[in-house]
Amino acid sequence: MFRFVALCLLLAVAGPLSAQQDGAPPEGPLYYTMTPDIITNYQNSGQTLGYVRVAVDLMLERPDQQPLIEQHQPLLRDALNNLLAEKNQQEIRSLPVRNELAAEGQRRLNDLLLQETGQTPIRRLLFTTFLYQ
């Protein structure tokens, strides 16, 4: 009988502890998807324009920084739009340059956020879709 009561007490205490752990925000980085995709023009060969469409995910340092990104998303989208528009056809189509473009985008966004908020929350910028024409 004593074992049964001890087991019931143990289960009663363990239940709320596991519920608290389930409701806690996840530790470590969080991925934030910028929606909708960014679509802009770039300088194509000659006088014609090409266009590029990218889906962007941001790896944030901590989950509590997501509201900061959401609040400043128009500013961040504009910066990425300008960065892509500065490139020419060869740069857009080059895989090594595309990787440099992601790193440059991360730096630009963190610089903007540092000016606006005093924080640099973006650990990495990922192009999950990169289409050009």
N, C-alpha and C positions, 0 to 999 in steps of 0.2 A: 504494500500500500504506500509506504514511504517513497519508494522508487517512482510510483505513478505520480504522486504529488510533485516530486522534484522534477520529473520530466515535463509536467504541465507548466510549472513555473519557468523552466528553461525555455520552453516554446513560447510562452507569453512574453518573455523578455526579448527573445531573438526575433520575433515577428516585427515589432516596431523598429528595431535596429536595421533590419534588412529593408524596410520601407523607406527609412531615412536615406539609406545609401542609394536606392533606386531613384529617388526624387532629386538627388544632388546633381548639379550641373557637371558635365563630363570634364575631366581634367585634360590638359594638353591642348594641342591646336584644334581649331575648328575651321571647316571649309565653308566659305560663303560664296554662293553663286550669284553673280550680277545678272539681273534680268531686266529687260530683254537683252538679246545679243547686241553687240555693238556693230553697226554697219556704217562704213564710211568710204569715201573715194580716196584713191591714191593716184599719183602721176604715172600714167602708163607710157608706152613708147610714143614719141611724137607729141601731138597735142591732145590725144584722147585720154580719157580717165578710165581707170579700172576701179573695181570696188572690192572691198574685203569685208567679210563678216566673221566675227570672232565671238566665241563664248568664253567668258572669263570666270575663273574661280580664284578666290583669294584665300590663302592659308593664313589665318589669324593666330597670333601668339596665344590668346586666351579667349574662351567663349564669351566673357563679359564685354569684349570689345565689339561684338556684332552690332549693338545699337549705334555705336560711333560710326561704323561703316555705312549703316542704313541712313543715318542722318546726313552724311556728306556724299551720298552716292551720286547726285548730279554733278558735283565738282569732280569726282573721280572719273565718271564716265566721260566728261568733257576732256580731261587730261589724256585719257587713253585714245579718244577720238582724234585729238590733235597729234598725238604721237604716231598713230597709224597713218594719218594723212601726210605726214612729213616724209614718208618713205616712198621710194620709187619701185618700179616693177621688179627689178633684180633683187632688191632687198626684201620685198614681200615674199617672193618665191624661194628665197634661200633658207634652208633649214637652220644653218648656224646663225644667220642673222635673226631668224625668228626667236631662237633661244636668247640672243642678246636683247632682242626687243622685249621679251618677258622680264628680263632683269632690269632693263631701263624703265619699263612700266612700273615695276615694284619700287624703284628708287624715286620716280616722280610722284607716285601716290603717297609714299611715306613722307617725302618732303612737303607735299601739300598738307597732309594730316599733321605733321609736326608744326607747321605754321599756324594751322587752325586750332589744334587741340593740345599741342605739346606732347603728343604720343606718336610712335611709329609702330602700329600694330601689325602690319603686313609682313609675314615671314617669307611668303613666296607668292608670285603671280603665275597662274597656270592658264594656258590657252587650251581649253578642252575641245574646241572646234576652231578650225582656221581654214576658211574658204575664201578663195580669191578668183577673180575673173578679169 
